[in-house]
Structure formats: C-alpha cells, structure tokens
C-alpha cells in the first residue's frame, strides 16, 4: 500500500507544492501525520512552545488524484485512524474568549494520555472511549493559500467529530489533481473543542479516494453510517447554521427527490447540528438516512 509521509511539516493547503503522492481514483493509501501540537508534547514536563513552533495542525500531502479537474469532487472514505505512538496529548493553553469569566491565569495543563485498545487514560481515575476523528481535511483552492487554522469551502480545520472511520467526506476540486491534505487527528474530542486542543495524536489514517467527475460542490459534505451532513464555515455561527441547512435542503432535493420546502419542514423537526471548534465557525447540519429512504 502506498504511504504518505508527514515530513516536512506543512501548515497550508497550497496548490503550489509538489505532490507527495499521485494516485488513481479508487486507490487505498495510508497517510501518516504529526499531531496538531507539532510533536512538542511527548512526555511529562514537555510544553507547547509557540516561540519555537508557532503553527498548529500540520497536514500531510498534497495527494494528487489523476484526472481530477476543477468542478469535480473527491469522496474520501476513512477506513481507519490509528495512533502512531500509542498515546495522545493535550493542554489547556489560553482560554481566549473565556477569560471574561475565568480569568487569564490558566495553567499550561499539558499532559500525555496513553491509548490502549478502545480506551484513553486521561488520568489514573478517568478514562475516555477512543473515538478517533480528523480535525483537518481539505483540498487546495485555486486562489489564495489558506492555513490549517480556519475552515472554509475547501474543508480545512473543520474539527467535526463526524470526520471519523466509516465516514465519507466529499470535497470540492478547484485545481487539477485536487491536492488533498489531511491531519490533526484526535483520539477523542467534545463538540466545540473548548480549549482549541483535542486529545491530539500522531496518526496513521487509511483512506480511499474516489473521483466524481462533474459533481460541483459549494462546500464539504459528510456521509456517516446513518446520516448525511453538509458543512458551512467562515461566518457568524448563526449564518453558518442557516447556510449549512440550506445546502442540506438542496442536496435532499437534487439527490433524494425531496421538494425543497418539504425538506425545510422536516429538518425543522429532525435536523441535527454538529459544531467544530467554537471559535472556528465550522458547523455541520444533518438528517438521518431513515428519512431519505436508505
């Protein structure tokens, strides 16, 4: 199986980079990525030092998909996300918007948690179920070079828990080859990623990539085992929710035969919202497949 290396660390969705790997549609590959902390917290006493490594969320890639052209889309199936080192790390950092209520004198909070099978040992008393997901996944846009900080129509730093094994992530193609990047794996993460740091882990992710010719997308879509979701980002949370729901309605109309106003009605009653990092603005809205006849 072909493999993508994490080195050198890259923090941009840049179409100007030389592809790390060229693949055919339908191919399965293994992608290794460093953790979002750039590997700075490996053991007791380690600290996140942004004076030495200022950026976060290195992504592996780019992966060039032969035949992909602007206006197409890629479907990335996530088969497995494994911890590369059998551990994950986190820290509290700075509470940012919470300082109004909590104050700014926050401890570093850095600690490493071992992972054994389906269990994360957060400390000696508390365990957390292993629920891996990718914080960052996206393609390169044809204008500008977004960093791995914000999300956008290309994907990026979505931090949505649905980007997990068993899911298919649909991404727009804006440049020849698509230029797919991914990384920022978490062993687990709560909705909103309150401290901007999940249980970050260096990872090995097994994916397959399918090219869908002529399928133009306004932004990422996610298909999980039991629902479909659309993603919006980059604006106020209220607007992102409305935009994501509108995109979901149009998807239901185009691919599932729903009248858009009937879809609008049913989503009022059964729709679900998933929130990425609360200061990043990524929102996914979803509906169970049971309402789509699947």
C-alpha positions in Angstrom: 0.0 0.0 0.0 1.3 3.5 -0.9 2.1 5.7 2.1 2.3 9.5 2.6 5.0 10.8 5.0 4.3 13.6 7.5 7.6 15.3 6.8 8.3 18.1 6.2 5.6 19.6 8.4 3.2 21.7 6.3 0.6 24.2 7.6 -1.1 25.3 4.4 -3.5 24.0 1.7 -1.1 25.0 -1.0 -1.6 24.1 -4.7 2.0 25.2 -5.4 3.6 22.3 -3.5 5.0 19.3 -5.3 2.6 16.4 -4.7 3.8 13.8 -2.1 1.9 11.1 -3.9 -0.1 10.6 -7.2 -2.9 8.1 -7.1 -5.7 6.8 -9.3 -9.4 7.1 -8.4 -10.4 4.3 -6.1 -7.0 3.7 -4.7 -6.4 3.0 -1.0 -3.5 4.6 0.8 -2.0 5.1 4.2 -1.4 8.7 5.4 0.9 9.4 8.4 0.5 12.8 10.0 2.2 14.6 13.0 -0.1 15.7 15.8 -1.6 19.2 15.9 1.0 20.3 18.6 3.8 19.6 16.1 5.1 16.9 18.3 6.1 19.2 21.2 4.3 17.3 23.9 5.6 13.8 24.1 6.1 13.1 27.8 6.0 14.6 31.3 7.5 18.1 31.5 7.0 18.9 27.8 5.3 22.2 26.9 3.8 23.7 23.9 6.3 26.4 22.9 4.9 28.6 20.1 8.1 30.7 20.1 9.9 27.6 18.6 7.0 26.2 16.6 4.3 28.9 16.1 1.9 27.0 13.9 -0.6 24.2 14.7 -2.3 21.4 12.7 0.3 20.1 10.3 -1.3 18.2 7.4 0.1 15.5 5.2 0.0 15.9 1.5 -0.7 17.1 -1.1 -2.1 14.0 -2.7 -2.7 14.4 -6.4 -5.6 12.4 -7.9 -5.1 11.7 -11.5 -7.8 13.0 -13.8 -9.3 15.4 -11.2 -10.3 18.7 -12.7 -11.9 21.9 -11.4 -15.6 21.3 -11.0 -15.2 17.7 -9.9 -15.3 16.4 -6.4 -13.4 13.9 -4.3 -15.0 11.3 -2.0 -12.6 10.3 0.8 -13.6 7.2 2.7 -11.9 7.0 6.1 -11.3 3.3 6.9 -9.2 3.5 10.0 -7.4 6.1 12.2 -4.6 4.6 14.3 -2.5 6.3 17.0 1.1 6.2 15.6 2.7 6.2 19.1 0.0 4.7 21.4 -0.7 8.0 23.1 -2.2 11.4 22.7 -1.5 14.8 24.3 -3.5 17.9 25.3 -3.0 21.2 27.1 -5.3 24.0 28.3 -3.2 26.8 26.7 -5.0 30.1 26.9 -8.8 30.2 27.5 -9.2 33.0 24.9 -12.9 34.2 24.8 -13.5 32.6 28.3 -11.1 35.0 30.1 -14.0 37.3 30.8 -15.4 34.8 33.2 -12.4 32.5 34.1 -9.5 35.0 34.1 -6.3 34.7 32.2 -4.1 32.9 34.7 -4.5 29.5 33.2 -2.1 26.6 33.9 -0.3 25.0 31.0 -2.3 21.8 31.6 0.0 19.8 29.4 -0.3 16.1 29.8 0.1 12.9 27.8 -2.6 10.1 27.8 -1.8 6.5 26.8 -4.2 4.7 24.5 -4.8 1.0 24.9 -7.3 -0.5 22.5 -10.6 1.3 22.8 -9.6 3.3 25.9 -7.9 6.6 26.5 -6.4 7.0 30.0 -7.0 10.7 30.7 -5.5 10.2 34.2 -5.4 7.5 36.8 -9.1 7.8 37.7 -10.8 8.9 34.4 -10.9 7.0 31.1 -12.4 8.2 27.8 -13.6 6.0 25.0 -11.3 6.0 22.0 -13.3 7.8 19.2 -10.8 9.0 16.6 -11.5 11.7 14.1 -9.6 14.0 11.7 -9.6 17.7 12.6 -8.2 18.8 9.2 -9.1 17.6 5.8 -9.4 19.6 2.6 -8.4 20.3 -0.9 -6.4 23.3 -2.3 -8.3 26.3 -3.5 -7.5 28.0 -6.9 -6.9 31.4 -5.3 -5.1 32.2 -2.1 -3.4 29.8 0.3 -5.5 29.1 3.4 -3.6 27.9 6.5 -4.6 25.0 8.7 -6.2 27.4 11.2 -9.6 28.2 9.7 -12.2 26.1 7.9 -13.7 27.1 4.6 -15.4 25.9 1.4 -12.3 23.8 0.7 -12.6 22.0 4.0 -9.6 22.8 6.3 -9.7 22.8 10.0 -13.3 21.5 10.4 -12.9 19.8 13.8 -16.1 17.9 13.3 -16.5 14.6 15.1 -18.2 13.0 12.1 -15.0 13.0 10.1 -14.2 9.6 11.5 -13.7 6.0 10.4 -16.7 4.7 8.5 -17.5 8.2 7.1 -17.1 9.5 3.5 -16.1 13.1 3.2 -17.0 14.9 -0.1 -14.7 17.7 -1.1 -14.7 20.2 -4.0 -11.9 20.1 -6.6 -10.7 23.6 -7.5 -7.3 22.8 -9.1 -6.0 19.9 -11.3 -5.4 16.9 -9.2 -7.5 18.2 -6.3 -4.5 18.5 -4.0 -5.9 16.6 -1.0 -4.4 17.2 2.5 -5.3 15.7 5.9 -4.1 15.5 9.5 -4.8 16.9 13.0 -6.1 13.6 14.3 -7.8 13.4 17.7 -8.2 10.3 19.8 -11.4 12.0 21.1 -13.0 15.4 21.1 -16.1 17.1 22.5 -18.3 19.3 20.4 -16.9 22.8 20.3 -13.3 21.8 21.2 -13.4 24.3 24.0 -9.7 24.8 24.7 -8.9 24.6 20.9 -7.0 21.3 21.7 -8.5 17.9 21.4 -6.7 14.7 22.5 -4.1 15.3 19.8 -2.2 12.3 18.4 0.2 11.5 15.6 -1.7 9.2 13.4 -1.8 6.7 10.6 -5.0 7.0 8.6 -6.2 4.5 6.0 -8.3 6.1 3.3 -9.5 5.5 -0.2 -10.2 8.3 -2.7 -12.8 8.3 -5.4 -13.1 11.0 -8.2 -16.6 12.1 -9.1 -16.4 13.9 -12.4 -18.7 16.9 -13.0 -20.0 17.0 -9.4 -19.5 20.6 -8.3 -19.8 21.3 -4.5 -20.3 24.5 -2.7 -18.5 23.0 0.4 -17.8 19.8 2.2 -20.3 17.1 2.7 -20.1 14.1 5.1 -21.9 10.8 4.9 -21.7 8.7 8.0 -23.1 5.3 8.8 -26.6 6.7 9.5 -26.9 10.3 8.3 -25.8 12.9 5.7 -24.4 16.3 6.7 -23.5 19.5 5.0 -20.8 21.9 6.3 -20.6 25.7 6.3 -17.9 27.9 7.9 -16.3 31.2 7.9 -19.2 33.4 9.1 -21.1 34.0 12.3 -22.4 30.8 13.8 -26.0 31.8 13.2 -25.3 32.3 9.5 -23.3 29.1 9.2 -26.1 27.1 10.6 -28.6 28.6 8.2 -26.2 28.2 5.2 -25.5 24.5 6.1 -29.2 23.7 6.4 -29.8 25.4 3.0 -27.1 23.3 1.4 -28.6 20.2 3.0 -32.0 21.1 1.7 -30.6 21.5 -1.8 -28.8 18.1 -1.6 -32.0 16.4 -0.5 -33.8 18.0 -3.4 -31.1 17.1 -6.0 -30.1 13.6 -5.0 -33.1 12.3 -2.9 -36.1 13.7 -4.7 -37.4 15.9 -1.9 -39.4 19.1 -2.5 -37.2 21.8 -1.0 -40.0 23.2 1.2 -40.9 19.7 2.5 -37.2 19.2 3.3 -37.2 22.6 5.0 -40.2 21.5 7.1 -38.8 18.0 8.1 -35.4 19.4 9.0 -37.2 21.7 11.5 -38.3 18.6 13.4 -35.5 16.1 12.9 -32.4 18.0 11.8 -29.2 17.8 13.9 -26.3 20.3 14.3 -22.7 19.4 15.0 -20.2 22.1 16.0 -16.5 22.2 15.4 -14.0 24.4 17.3 -16.4 27.0 18.7 -14.2 29.9 17.6 -13.6 28.5 14.2 -17.1 28.6 12.8 -17.5 25.2 11.2 -21.0 23.8 11.5 -22.5 20.6 10.1 -26.2 20.0 9.8 -27.5 16.5 9.3 -30.5 14.3 8.8 -30.8 10.6 9.4 -30.8 8.3 6.4 -34.1 6.8 7.6 -35.9 9.9 6.3 -34.2 9.5 2.9 -35.3 6.0 2.1 -31.9 4.5 2.8 
